[in-house]
């Protein structure tokens, strides 16, 4: 799992870092502007992208996605 901070979509890098320190335990990468955000055609924050073992995008979920749907797609990708 990777978390990528899109600072150009947030309220600023300082606020993003505060959120990261308060709520996240995994390492967080920083997007180069909106490069990764645009590459994966994100429309909001957060966006969950599931990539299978072959490197293909098999799931794309916006901020209103149900957690169960994400977990179901993730389990499919792992099989």
Backbone as XML, in Angstrom:
<?xml version="1.0"?>
<chain id="A" units="angstrom">
  <residue number="1" name="UNK">
    <atom name="N" x="0.848" y="-1.171" z="0.000"/>
    <atom name="CA" x="0.000" y="0.000" z="0.000"/>
    <atom name="C" x="0.892" y="1.232" z="0.000"/>
  </residue>
  <residue number="2" name="UNK">
    <atom name="N" x="0.528" y="2.177" z="-0.840"/>
    <atom name="CA" x="1.223" y="3.455" z="-0.901"/>
    <atom name="C" x="0.239" y="4.584" z="-0.688"/>
  </residue>
  <residue number="3" name="UNK">
    <atom name="N" x="0.635" y="5.553" z="0.052"/>
    <atom name="CA" x="-0.133" y="6.781" z="0.181"/>
    <atom name="C" x="0.681" y="7.865" z="-0.504"/>
  </residue>
  <residue number="4" name="UNK">
    <atom name="N" x="0.024" y="8.600" z="-1.380"/>
    <atom name="CA" x="0.702" y="9.670" z="-2.104"/>
    <atom name="C" x="-0.006" y="10.976" z="-1.805"/>
  </residue>
  <residue number="5" name="UNK">
    <atom name="N" x="0.735" y="11.909" z="-1.257"/>
    <atom name="CA" x="0.182" y="13.217" z="-0.927"/>
    <atom name="C" x="0.247" y="14.108" z="-2.155"/>
  </residue>
  <residue number="6" name="UNK">
    <atom name="N" x="-0.915" y="14.605" z="-2.563"/>
    <atom name="CA" x="-1.007" y="15.508" z="-3.708"/>
    <atom name="C" x="-1.152" y="16.913" z="-3.134"/>
  </residue>
  <residue number="7" name="UNK">
    <atom name="N" x="-0.026" y="17.534" z="-2.837"/>
    <atom name="CA" x="-0.062" y="18.818" z="-2.134"/>
    <atom name="C" x="-0.751" y="19.902" z="-2.935"/>
  </residue>
  <residue number="8" name="UNK">
    <atom name="N" x="-0.756" y="19.774" z="-4.252"/>
    <atom name="CA" x="-1.443" y="20.793" z="-5.064"/>
    <atom name="C" x="-2.957" y="20.679" z="-4.939"/>
  </residue>
  <residue number="9" name="UNK">
    <atom name="N" x="-3.461" y="19.546" z="-4.388"/>
    <atom name="CA" x="-4.899" y="19.362" z="-4.174"/>
    <atom name="C" x="-5.294" y="19.640" z="-2.735"/>
  </residue>
  <residue number="10" name="UNK">
    <atom name="N" x="-4.333" y="19.779" z="-1.863"/>
    <atom name="CA" x="-4.601" y="19.969" z="-0.444"/>
    <atom name="C" x="-4.492" y="21.445" z="-0.083"/>
  </residue>
  <residue number="11" name="UNK">
    <atom name="N" x="-4.588" y="21.721" z="1.183"/>
    <atom name="CA" x="-4.526" y="23.091" z="1.685"/>
    <atom name="C" x="-3.097" y="23.567" z="1.871"/>
  </residue>
  <residue number="12" name="UNK">
    <atom name="N" x="-2.151" y="22.756" z="1.496"/>
    <atom name="CA" x="-0.754" y="23.120" z="1.629"/>
    <atom name="C" x="0.039" y="22.006" z="2.260"/>
  </residue>
  <residue number="13" name="UNK">
    <atom name="N" x="1.319" y="22.033" z="2.010"/>
    <atom name="CA" x="2.172" y="20.955" z="2.471"/>
    <atom name="C" x="2.226" y="20.864" z="3.993"/>
  </residue>
  <residue number="14" name="UNK">
    <atom name="N" x="2.232" y="21.993" z="4.679"/>
    <atom name="CA" x="2.309" y="21.982" z="6.141"/>
    <atom name="C" x="1.090" y="21.288" z="6.755"/>
  </residue>
  <residue number="15" name="UNK">
    <atom name="N" x="-0.099" y="21.615" z="6.261"/>
    <atom name="CA" x="-1.315" y="20.989" z="6.790"/>
    <atom name="C" x="-1.335" y="19.497" z="6.455"/>
  </residue>
  <residue number="16" name="UNK">
    <atom name="N" x="-0.877" y="19.154" z="5.268"/>
    <atom name="CA" x="-0.827" y="17.744" z="4.874"/>
    <atom name="C" x="0.111" y="16.969" z="5.788"/>
  </residue>
  <residue number="17" name="UNK">
    <atom name="N" x="1.241" y="17.534" z="6.127"/>
    <atom name="CA" x="2.186" y="16.871" z="7.019"/>
    <atom name="C" x="1.595" y="16.679" z="8.414"/>
  </residue>
  <residue number="18" name="UNK">
    <atom name="N" x="0.846" y="17.653" z="8.903"/>
    <atom name="CA" x="0.192" y="17.515" z="10.211"/>
    <atom name="C" x="-0.796" y="16.348" z="10.196"/>
  </residue>
  <residue number="19" name="UNK">
    <atom name="N" x="-1.600" y="16.263" z="9.117"/>
    <atom name="CA" x="-2.569" y="15.173" z="8.978"/>
    <atom name="C" x="-1.833" y="13.833" z="8.941"/>
  </residue>
  <residue number="20" name="UNK">
    <atom name="N" x="-0.790" y="13.784" z="8.146"/>
    <atom name="CA" x="0.004" y="12.562" z="8.000"/>
    <atom name="C" x="0.542" y="12.094" z="9.347"/>
  </residue>
  <residue number="21" name="UNK">
    <atom name="N" x="1.111" y="12.988" z="10.109"/>
    <atom name="CA" x="1.678" y="12.636" z="11.408"/>
    <atom name="C" x="0.610" y="12.190" z="12.397"/>
  </residue>
  <residue number="22" name="UNK">
    <atom name="N" x="-0.569" y="12.769" z="12.292"/>
    <atom name="CA" x="-1.636" y="12.470" z="13.240"/>
    <atom name="C" x="-2.358" y="11.165" z="12.924"/>
  </residue>
  <residue number="23" name="UNK">
    <atom name="N" x="-2.571" y="10.848" z="11.637"/>
    <atom name="CA" x="-3.465" y="9.747" z="11.285"/>
    <atom name="C" x="-2.823" y="8.572" z="10.546"/>
  </residue>
  <residue number="24" name="UNK">
    <atom name="N" x="-1.658" y="8.738" z="9.941"/>
    <atom name="CA" x="-1.107" y="7.687" z="9.091"/>
    <atom name="C" x="0.117" y="7.037" z="9.733"/>
  </residue>
  <residue number="25" name="UNK">
    <atom name="N" x="0.236" y="5.728" z="9.549"/>
    <atom name="CA" x="1.389" y="5.009" z="10.067"/>
    <atom name="C" x="2.317" y="4.548" z="8.944"/>
  </residue>
  <residue number="26" name="UNK">
    <atom name="N" x="1.797" y="4.457" z="7.721"/>
    <atom name="CA" x="2.622" y="4.009" z="6.600"/>
    <atom name="C" x="3.397" y="5.190" z="6.006"/>
  </residue>
  <residue number="27" name="UNK">
    <atom name="N" x="4.475" y="4.890" z="5.283"/>
    <atom name="CA" x="5.216" y="5.972" z="4.621"/>
    <atom name="C" x="4.321" y="6.689" z="3.609"/>
  </residue>
  <residue number="28" name="UNK">
    <atom name="N" x="4.541" y="7.967" z="3.442"/>
    <atom name="CA" x="3.749" y="8.766" z="2.511"/>
    <atom name="C" x="4.686" y="9.400" z="1.484"/>
  </residue>
  <residue number="29" name="UNK">
    <atom name="N" x="4.374" y="9.156" z="0.218"/>
    <atom name="CA" x="5.135" y="9.758" z="-0.870"/>
    <atom name="C" x="4.516" y="11.093" z="-1.244"/>
  </residue>
  <residue number="30" name="UNK">
    <atom name="N" x="5.277" y="11.942" z="-1.887"/>
    <atom name="CA" x="4.789" y="13.256" z="-2.306"/>
    <atom name="C" x="4.706" y="13.282" z="-3.826"/>
  </residue>
  <residue number="31" name="UNK">
    <atom name="N" x="3.527" y="13.604" z="-4.342"/>
    <atom name="CA" x="3.339" y="13.706" z="-5.786"/>
    <atom name="C" x="4.142" y="14.886" z="-6.321"/>
  </residue>
  <residue number="32" name="UNK">
    <atom name="N" x="4.556" y="14.775" z="-7.551"/>
    <atom name="CA" x="5.257" y="15.854" z="-8.242"/>
    <atom name="C" x="4.195" y="16.746" z="-8.873"/>
  </residue>
  <residue number="33" name="UNK">
    <atom name="N" x="3.691" y="17.687" z="-8.076"/>
    <atom name="CA" x="2.551" y="18.494" z="-8.538"/>
    <atom name="C" x="1.309" y="17.634" z="-8.530"/>
  </residue>
  <residue number="34" name="UNK">
    <atom name="N" x="0.791" y="17.321" z="-9.737"/>
    <atom name="CA" x="-0.361" y="16.426" z="-9.875"/>
    <atom name="C" x="-0.044" y="15.289" z="-10.840"/>
  </residue>
  <residue number="35" name="UNK">
    <atom name="N" x="1.210" y="14.961" z="-10.987"/>
    <atom name="CA" x="1.625" y="13.972" z="-11.985"/>
    <atom name="C" x="0.959" y="12.610" z="-11.781"/>
  </residue>
  <residue number="36" name="UNK">
    <atom name="N" x="1.079" y="12.039" z="-10.592"/>
    <atom name="CA" x="0.480" y="10.727" z="-10.317"/>
    <atom name="C" x="-1.044" y="10.847" z="-10.253"/>
  </residue>
  <residue number="37" name="UNK">
    <atom name="N" x="-1.518" y="11.908" z="-9.652"/>
    <atom name="CA" x="-2.959" y="12.171" z="-9.554"/>
    <atom name="C" x="-3.597" y="12.144" z="-10.939"/>
  </residue>
  <residue number="38" name="UNK">
    <atom name="N" x="-2.994" y="12.834" z="-11.894"/>
    <atom name="CA" x="-3.523" y="12.892" z="-13.258"/>
    <atom name="C" x="-3.298" y="11.586" z="-14.013"/>
  </residue>
  <residue number="39" name="UNK">
    <atom name="N" x="-2.153" y="10.944" z="-13.792"/>
    <atom name="CA" x="-1.841" y="9.684" z="-14.465"/>
    <atom name="C" x="-2.916" y="8.636" z="-14.201"/>
  </residue>
  <residue number="40" name="UNK">
    <atom name="N" x="-3.401" y="8.579" z="-12.957"/>
    <atom name="CA" x="-4.414" y="7.589" z="-12.588"/>
    <atom name="C" x="-5.834" y="8.154" z="-12.644"/>
  </residue>
  <residue number="41" name="UNK">
    <atom name="N" x="-5.983" y="9.294" z="-13.287"/>
    <atom name="CA" x="-7.295" y="9.915" z="-13.537"/>
    <atom name="C" x="-8.127" y="10.061" z="-12.266"/>
  </residue>
  <residue number="42" name="UNK">
    <atom name="N" x="-7.483" y="10.544" z="-11.224"/>
    <atom name="CA" x="-8.177" y="10.770" z="-9.956"/>
    <atom name="C" x="-9.097" y="11.981" z="-10.095"/>
  </residue>
  <residue number="43" name="UNK">
    <atom name="N" x="-10.202" y="11.922" z="-9.402"/>
    <atom name="CA" x="-11.170" y="13.019" z="-9.436"/>
    <atom name="C" x="-11.389" y="13.630" z="-8.067"/>
  </residue>
  <residue number="44" name="UNK">
    <atom name="N" x="-10.744" y="13.101" z="-7.073"/>
    <atom name="CA" x="-10.898" y="13.617" z="-5.717"/>
    <atom name="C" x="-9.896" y="12.962" z="-4.795"/>
  </residue>
  <residue number="45" name="UNK">
    <atom name="N" x="-9.905" y="13.430" z="-3.584"/>
    <atom name="CA" x="-9.000" y="12.916" z="-2.566"/>
    <atom name="C" x="-9.843" y="12.465" z="-1.384"/>
  </residue>
  <residue number="46" name="UNK">
    <atom name="N" x="-9.724" y="11.254" z="-0.912"/>
    <atom name="CA" x="-8.787" y="10.245" z="-1.380"/>
    <atom name="C" x="-9.327" y="9.466" z="-2.574"/>
  </residue>
  <residue number="47" name="UNK">
    <atom name="N" x="-8.426" y="8.865" z="-3.311"/>
    <atom name="CA" x="-8.750" y="7.928" z="-4.377"/>
    <atom name="C" x="-7.973" y="6.653" z="-4.083"/>
  </residue>
  <residue number="48" name="UNK">
    <atom name="N" x="-8.635" y="5.520" z="-4.242"/>
    <atom name="CA" x="-7.984" y="4.230" z="-4.051"/>
    <atom name="C" x="-7.845" y="3.553" z="-5.406"/>
  </residue>
  <residue number="49" name="UNK">
    <atom name="N" x="-6.620" y="3.186" z="-5.746"/>
    <atom name="CA" x="-6.323" y="2.495" z="-6.989"/>
    <atom name="C" x="-5.778" y="1.123" z="-6.620"/>
  </residue>
  <residue number="50" name="UNK">
    <atom name="N" x="-6.348" y="0.079" z="-7.212"/>
    <atom name="CA" x="-5.853" y="-1.276" z="-6.973"/>
    <atom name="C" x="-5.173" y="-1.747" z="-8.255"/>
  </residue>
  <residue number="51" name="UNK">
    <atom name="N" x="-3.925" y="-2.177" z="-8.096"/>
    <atom name="CA" x="-3.117" y="-2.636" z="-9.216"/>
    <atom name="C" x="-2.790" y="-4.105" z="-8.981"/>
  </residue>
  <residue number="52" name="UNK">
    <atom name="N" x="-3.041" y="-4.945" z="-9.993"/>
    <atom name="CA" x="-2.803" y="-6.379" z="-9.818"/>
    <atom name="C" x="-1.326" y="-6.740" z="-9.975"/>
  </residue>
  <residue number="53" name="UNK">
    <atom name="N" x="-1.043" y="-8.024" z="-9.880"/>
    <atom name="CA" x="0.335" y="-8.516" z="-9.920"/>
    <atom name="C" x="1.026" y="-8.222" z="-11.251"/>
  </residue>
  <residue number="54" name="UNK">
    <atom name="N" x="0.241" y="-8.056" z="-12.303"/>
    <atom name="CA" x="0.794" y="-7.764" z="-13.625"/>
    <atom name="C" x="0.939" y="-6.265" z="-13.876"/>
  </residue>
  <residue number="55" name="UNK">
    <atom name="N" x="0.567" y="-5.461" z="-12.896"/>
    <atom name="CA" x="0.695" y="-4.016" z="-13.036"/>
    <atom name="C" x="-0.493" y="-3.341" z="-13.693"/>
  </residue>
  <residue number="56" name="UNK">
    <atom name="N" x="-1.594" y="-4.062" z="-13.835"/>
    <atom name="CA" x="-2.796" y="-3.509" z="-14.452"/>
    <atom name="C" x="-3.724" y="-2.923" z="-13.387"/>
  </residue>
  <residue number="57" name="UNK">
    <atom name="N" x="-4.318" y="-1.776" z="-13.693"/>
    <atom name="CA" x="-5.304" y="-1.183" z="-12.786"/>
    <atom name="C" x="-6.575" y="-2.012" z="-12.877"/>
  </residue>
  <residue number="58" name="UNK">
    <atom name="N" x="-6.993" y="-2.585" z="-11.740"/>
    <atom name="CA" x="-8.193" y="-3.420" z="-11.710"/>
    <atom name="C" x="-9.286" y="-2.826" z="-10.828"/>
  </residue>
  <residue number="59" name="UNK">
    <atom name="N" x="-8.976" y="-1.727" z="-10.155"/>
    <atom name="CA" x="-9.971" y="-1.070" z="-9.324"/>
    <atom name="C" x="-9.648" y="0.403" z="-9.184"/>
  </residue>
  <residue number="60" name="UNK">
    <atom name="N" x="-10.692" y="1.215" z="-9.239"/>
    <atom name="CA" x="-10.540" y="2.677" z="-9.144"/>
    <atom name="C" x="-11.722" y="3.181" z="-8.333"/>
  </residue>
  <residue number="61" name="UNK">
    <atom name="N" x="-11.452" y="3.689" z="-7.133"/>
    <atom name="CA" x="-12.514" y="4.083" z="-6.220"/>
    <atom name="C" x="-12.327" y="5.517" z="-5.759"/>
  </residue>
  <residue number="62" name="UNK">
    <atom name="N" x="-13.384" y="6.277" z="-5.795"/>
    <atom name="CA" x="-13.368" y="7.648" z="-5.314"/>
    <atom name="C" x="-13.607" y="7.727" z="-3.820"/>
  </residue>
  <residue number="63" name="UNK">
    <atom name="N" x="-13.722" y="8.946" z="-3.326"/>
    <atom name="CA" x="-13.827" y="9.171" z="-1.879"/>
    <atom name="C" x="-15.143" y="8.687" z="-1.275"/>
  </residue>
  <residue number="64" name="UNK">
    <atom name="N" x="-16.151" y="8.414" z="-2.088"/>
    <atom name="CA" x="-17.437" y="7.948" z="-1.560"/>
    <atom name="C" x="-17.608" y="6.434" z="-1.663"/>
  </residue>
  <residue number="65" name="UNK">
    <atom name="N" x="-16.560" y="5.735" z="-2.077"/>
    <atom name="CA" x="-16.646" y="4.277" z="-2.239"/>
    <atom name="C" x="-16.842" y="3.589" z="-0.898"/>
  </residue>
  <residue number="66" name="UNK">
    <atom name="N" x="-17.602" y="2.511" z="-0.937"/>
    <atom name="CA" x="-17.797" y="1.715" z="0.266"/>
    <atom name="C" x="-16.567" y="0.847" z="0.498"/>
  </residue>
  <residue number="67" name="UNK">
    <atom name="N" x="-16.141" y="0.793" z="1.739"/>
    <atom name="CA" x="-14.942" y="0.037" z="2.108"/>
    <atom name="C" x="-15.059" y="-1.421" z="1.671"/>
  </residue>
  <residue number="68" name="UNK">
    <atom name="N" x="-16.243" y="-1.997" z="1.801"/>
    <atom name="CA" x="-16.462" y="-3.396" z="1.428"/>
    <atom name="C" x="-16.176" y="-3.614" z="-0.059"/>
  </residue>
  <residue number="69" name="UNK">
    <atom name="N" x="-16.542" y="-2.662" z="-0.889"/>
    <atom name="CA" x="-16.279" y="-2.775" z="-2.328"/>
    <atom name="C" x="-14.778" y="-2.783" z="-2.610"/>
  </residue>
  <residue number="70" name="UNK">
    <atom name="N" x="-14.054" y="-1.958" z="-1.898"/>
    <atom name="CA" x="-12.598" y="-1.897" z="-2.073"/>
    <atom name="C" x="-11.960" y="-3.213" z="-1.640"/>
  </residue>
  <residue number="71" name="UNK">
    <atom name="N" x="-12.368" y="-3.721" z="-0.489"/>
    <atom name="CA" x="-11.820" y="-4.981" z="0.024"/>
    <atom name="C" x="-12.144" y="-6.131" z="-0.926"/>
  </residue>
  <residue number="72" name="UNK">
    <atom name="N" x="-13.348" y="-6.153" z="-1.467"/>
    <atom name="CA" x="-13.739" y="-7.211" z="-2.406"/>
    <atom name="C" x="-12.846" y="-7.176" z="-3.641"/>
  </residue>
  <residue number="73" name="UNK">
    <atom name="N" x="-12.638" y="-6.014" z="-4.213"/>
    <atom name="CA" x="-11.800" y="-5.887" z="-5.409"/>
    <atom name="C" x="-10.354" y="-6.246" z="-5.083"/>
  </residue>
  <residue number="74" name="UNK">
    <atom name="N" x="-9.888" y="-5.855" z="-3.910"/>
    <atom name="CA" x="-8.532" y="-6.190" z="-3.494"/>
    <atom name="C" x="-8.346" y="-7.695" z="-3.380"/>
  </residue>
  <residue number="75" name="UNK">
    <atom name="N" x="-9.330" y="-8.380" z="-2.804"/>
    <atom name="CA" x="-9.231" y="-9.844" z="-2.681"/>
    <atom name="C" x="-9.224" y="-10.502" z="-4.046"/>
  </residue>
  <residue number="76" name="UNK">
    <atom name="N" x="-9.994" y="-9.977" z="-5.000"/>
    <atom name="CA" x="-9.977" y="-10.507" z="-6.372"/>
    <atom name="C" x="-8.589" y="-10.332" z="-6.989"/>
  </residue>
  <residue number="77" name="UNK">
    <atom name="N" x="-7.973" y="-9.183" z="-6.767"/>
    <atom name="CA" x="-6.667" y="-8.901" z="-7.361"/>
    <atom name="C" x="-5.569" y="-9.778" z="-6.773"/>
  </residue>
  <residue number="78" name="UNK">
    <atom name="N" x="-5.740" y="-10.221" z="-5.547"/>
    <atom name="CA" x="-4.729" y="-11.052" z="-4.899"/>
    <atom name="C" x="-4.816" y="-12.516" z="-5.306"/>
  </residue>
  <residue number="79" name="UNK">
    <atom name="N" x="-5.935" y="-12.914" z="-5.863"/>
    <atom name="CA" x="-6.124" y="-14.320" z="-6.270"/>
    <atom name="C" x="-5.575" y="-14.593" z="-7.635"/>
  </residue>
</chain>
